[in-house]
Amino acid sequence: MDSTNERLYFRQLLSGEDFATKDPFAHQMVNFVYVIGDRSTGEAVLVDPAYDIATILDVVAGDGMNVVGTLATHYHQDHVGGAIFGQRIEGLRELLETVDVPVHVQADEAEWVTKATAVGGDHLVSHRSGDVLSVGGIEITMVHTPGHTPGSQCFLVDGRLVAGDTLFLDGCGRTDLPGSDVEQMYDSLQTLAALPGETILYPGHRYSPAPSAQMADVRQSNYVFRPRSKEQFLTMFGH
């Protein structure tokens, strides 16, 4: 997506390809990490840094940007670090050992993030839906989208939606995990479906050939938008 905002710095990095290239688990999980910043001030924030913190920081530094914070879409270890499936994933804890920056989380997710990563509450900044984080002159709006986890959140910036595991180009986040809620997921998907059609969706994983797509196209092609009511959605996705 071409931006009319020349100050916006926006990068989408793929695990196993752009970083953690020798990590088989990172290849398997195909996580996206995002970097959002202001070119004029050199300030940037990371979204869901995991697997290979050193390389992610090197990429940002190589672009002349300085990490001043990080944002978490949700607490799962492949997004924020911790132990999962017998794997130990680098994440927020390792990031904070290198740079002392705030970690912006949705208020309902703070306790879960601490449990997953052992990052203390003194590093966490809790937010509510609609809060705006300014990175230099770039504004990032936080949208609470519970369903996959209680405090899942998406980020809107300059016509882009960084959606974490709430919405993929095909499908949505699982609702059969601890803290998941299928009814909340339906409501959250309706919130995202109401965004302007030209909004570009940037998901938390590359589960589709394309790395991003316009919301108008996603609404047409993604099966999660086929149910015409919550009842139909629950019949389709209920557990």
HUMO-V711488 format. One record per backbone hydrogen bond with DSSP energy under -0.5 kcal/mol. NH is the residue of the N-H (numbers start at 0). CO is the residue of the C=O. E is the energy in kcal/mol with one decimal. If there is no record, write none. Layout:
NH;CO;E + NH;CO;E
//
This chain:
5;3;-1.0 + 7;4;-1.3 + 8;36;-2.7 + 9;7;-0.5 + 10;34;-2.3 + 12;10;-0.5 + 12;32;-3.2 + 14;30;-3.1 + 15;18;-2.7 + 16;13;-1.7 + 17;13;-3.1 + 18;13;-1.0 + 22;19;-1.6 + 23;21;-0.7 + 26;22;-2.0 + 27;23;-2.2 + 28;24;-2.4 + 29;25;-1.4 + 31;203;-2.5 + 32;12;-2.8 + 33;46;-1.6 + 34;10;-2.2 + 35;44;-2.5 + 36;8;-2.7 + 37;42;-2.5 + 38;6;-3.8 + 38;36;-0.6 + 40;37;-0.6 + 41;37;-2.2 + 42;37;-0.7 + 43;65;-2.1 + 44;35;-3.0 + 45;68;-1.9 + 46;33;-2.9 + 47;45;-0.6 + 47;70;-2.6 + 50;89;-2.1 + 51;49;-1.8 + 55;51;-2.0 + 56;52;-2.6 + 57;53;-2.1 + 58;54;-2.4 + 59;55;-2.0 + 60;56;-2.7 + 61;57;-2.6 + 62;58;-0.8 + 62;59;-0.8 + 63;60;-2.0 + 64;59;-2.1 + 65;41;-3.6 + 67;43;-3.1 + 68;43;-0.7 + 69;101;-1.9 + 70;45;-3.2 + 71;103;-2.3 + 78;75;-2.4 + 79;75;-1.5 + 80;76;-2.2 + 81;88;-2.4 + 83;86;-2.5 + 86;83;-2.7 + 88;81;-3.0 + 88;86;-0.6 + 91;79;-2.8 + 94;90;-2.3 + 95;91;-2.6 + 96;92;-0.9 + 97;93;-0.6 + 97;94;-1.5 + 98;94;-2.9 + 100;98;-1.2 + 101;67;-0.6 + 102;122;-2.7 + 103;69;-3.2 + 103;101;-0.6 + 104;102;-0.6 + 104;124;-2.5 + 106;126;-2.8 + 108;105;-2.3 + 109;105;-0.8 + 109;106;-0.8 + 112;108;-2.6 + 113;109;-2.2 + 114;110;-2.1 + 115;111;-2.2 + 116;112;-2.3 + 117;113;-2.7 + 119;117;-0.5 + 122;119;-1.8 + 123;120;-0.6 + 124;102;-3.0 + 125;123;-0.5 + 126;104;-1.8 + 129;141;-3.7 + 130;127;-2.1 + 132;139;-2.9 + 133;131;-0.5 + 134;132;-0.5 + 134;137;-3.2 + 135;133;-0.6 + 137;134;-2.1 + 139;132;-2.7 + 140;138;-0.5 + 140;155;-2.6 + 141;130;-2.8 + 142;153;-2.7 + 143;141;-0.5 + 144;151;-2.9 + 146;148;-1.4 + 147;144;-0.5 + 151;148;-1.2 + 152;72;-2.2 + 153;142;-2.8 + 154;161;-2.3 + 155;140;-2.8 + 156;154;-0.5 + 156;159;-2.3 + 159;156;-1.3 + 160;199;-3.0 + 161;154;-3.0 + 161;159;-0.5 + 162;160;-0.8 + 162;201;-2.5 + 165;162;-2.2 + 166;162;-0.5 + 167;170;-2.1 + 172;164;-0.6 + 172;165;-1.0 + 179;176;-2.6 + 180;146;-2.6 + 184;180;-2.1 + 185;181;-2.0 + 186;182;-1.9 + 187;183;-2.7 + 188;184;-2.7 + 189;185;-1.9 + 190;186;-1.7 + 191;187;-2.1 + 192;188;-2.4 + 193;189;-1.1 + 194;191;-1.6 + 198;195;-2.0 + 199;158;-2.5 + 200;198;-0.6 + 200;212;-3.5 + 201;160;-3.2 + 202;200;-0.5 + 202;210;-0.5 + 203;163;-2.4 + 205;29;-2.3 + 206;204;-1.3 + 212;200;-1.3 + 214;198;-3.0 + 215;196;-2.4 + 216;213;-0.5 + 217;213;-2.2 + 218;214;-2.9 + 219;215;-1.0 + 220;216;-2.3 + 221;217;-2.8 + 224;221;-1.9 + 225;222;-1.6 + 232;228;-2.1 + 233;229;-2.8 + 234;230;-2.0 + 235;231;-1.9 + 236;232;-3.0 + 237;233;-2.4
//
